[in-house]
């Protein structure tokens, strides 16, 4: 038999023998993502822009005032770390970060624009009509900081030049100080009962507790669409509005507290903040669609405006206790569903009791999200109480456990399984669960944030592969109403993690706060392998999924 035929026969014999092996013994196939899948990194302005000198700082933000307030620092509500020690993206560092992201194979650059940089002073003098006219836009242009406008255009243009499509968030937790004085609001709510009504004498600059903020946000969104529409097609008016509502207005010491500004514990304030943000989202959606008419990506769609929504996988603390099981559904309804119900279905559950009642359906609020951005990080365990804690929030009949012992909470409860450096419980299967929840809204799904605080990079590789496996499984459903269109990693570099400062490290790259030099963690190369191949390679599936 000729050598070639011998080789062919041997090959066929090996293939045949392999087919008879048990399934577990066969190599796992690669898990391929859809063509055109959006791969990217996500970041926000306040968390990444400052550092590298005072010239890069933004002192006009409510968070700038919040994290340096001595009462907040002494009480432990904030870490004492300061944003001006950040990775310096406002200076020249943005250019190297964009190149690093592109070097990983990324095709999408999610960034935040700081409202306080664009408009460092109030825009209240511009007409308050529901329609922003051409004259209004010119008036807003006269008020805008043109140096900031030029810098943001330079950053976005730099991303485009590498082949990445920009995705811009208008408000990533921050508000300008001229519309929100968090210290004054904190002090006005201090000492009031959690279920008390809002005081009649709230400070004038009350942020999301006043309708004025939605009015001014409309102007800001209109201006951004008009000024940046030639460069940007992907927009998110708000980042994680339910995190803002809970973190800013539902802080229970010893139980759950994020201490976002204004650090209150007021259920009425949380309700009002949600209502104002729903109105702001609707206004911004309309203005972005009206003022961004340029198809910058050349994909036949000039504008996509979506909701970036944090979702938690809630589970009962004790699956055998009916109260825990019932309250788990309530927690999901409050945190995971309240906001998308409002902006997609037009159902704003004002008293948060899970029932559609008179005045709670508003068609003008519906359909205000072209896609649903899902941010997923961890599991929440729910202990039912059997009765509601609030007349303002009817479904609040539970206590959640979402954070365990970690560096800044050394006296917290021990982690029940495996936790991140941030004290959050890792729940990979829960990611698949929330993606299925999100798919019920029948919008394209974009994972706008997914990552883990892991300074040692010991947990991140397994976490990322297993998380992307959940994304792959959902994408493989090939849903026509809710296709999975992309995954964005939080984050490219370590950054300022709000009240927790610099202790949690989410970056694929660390950085030196003095030189701003970036250093890749090993997981960066793993991400590069996945992204550049548009697939999870079989050996990684074999190692961490099977």
Buried (B, 14 or more C-beta within 10 A) or exposed (E): EEEEEEEEEEEEEEEEEEEEEEEEEEEBEBBBBBEEBBBBBBBBBBBBBBBBEEEBBBBBBBBBBBBBBEEBBEEBBBBEBBBBBBBBBBBEBBBBBBEBBBEBBBBBBBBBBBBBBBBBEBBEEBEEEEEBEEEBBEBBEEBBBEEBBEBBBEBBEBBBEBEBBBBBBBBBBBBBBBBBBBBBBBEBBEEBEBBBEBBEEBBEBBBBBBBBBBBBBBBBBBBBBBBBBBBBBBBBBBBBBBBBBBBBBBBEEEEBBBBBBBBBBBBBBBBBBBBBBBBBBBBBBBBBBBBBEBBBBEEEEBBBBBBBBBBBBBBBBBEEEEBBBBBBBBBBBBBBBBBBBBBBBBBBBBBBBBEEEEEBEBEEBBBBBBBBBBBBBBBBBBBBBEEBBBEBBBBBBBBBBBBBBBBBBEEBEEBEEEBBBBBBBBBBEBBBBBBBBBBEBEBBBBBBBBBBBBBEBEBBBBBBBBBBBBBBBBBEEEBEEBBBBBBBBBBBBBBBBBBBBBBBBBBBBBBEBEEBEBEBBEBBEBBBBBBEEBBBBBEBBEEBBE
